[in-house]
Amino acid sequence: MDIQAIGSRAFTVYIGEPELQKRHIEPRSITVSAAKELVRGVLDCPDTGTVSLELYPGRHELLIFVRRSAGEPEFYEFSDFEAVLRALSSLSRDTASSLFYYNGTYILAVWPGEGARIQALCEFGTAAARPGAYLLHLREHARVIADGDAAEALTRFFQPEQAEKAP
């Protein structure tokens, strides 16, 4: 079993054939709830309700993408990428956030956490009243620019001098 971090809000769990056989798991028939139990056991964490999973079963192995979230996301729309960058620079870098490009608009999904300062996002974009399930639609139909750690990844890439100063 191999666990690899992807930013501060996501990681992968790779489970090979020996471990799957030991746990009596068939990769192609695993359910999300069974995968959550598996992740709970691997990470020794009692609450996996704040994570979302994507399962990629192979013939003899299983890859699980795990994203930590804090409840339902809030959505913000931006007309251009520069506005997105200005908005992201107002967020704490460890705020869970994902950025999508859909129908000519940048859509930022933000999971508000303590100290997230998301109210500042309205200075650069427009709040969009959408249900949490809209995230699934975006992941399927939009172009994913950054998933789970948009504030950290894009600020570091496009504004490196600010990223070095951020806490």
Beta strands, then each sheet from edge to edge (+ up, - down):
strand 1: 2-6
strand 2: 10-15
strand 3: 51-57
strand 4: 62-68
strand 5: 74-78
strand 6: 96-102
strand 7: 105-111
strand 8: 126-128
strand 9: 143-146
sheet 1: 1+ 2- 4+ 3-
sheet 2: 8+ 5- 7+ 6- 9+
end
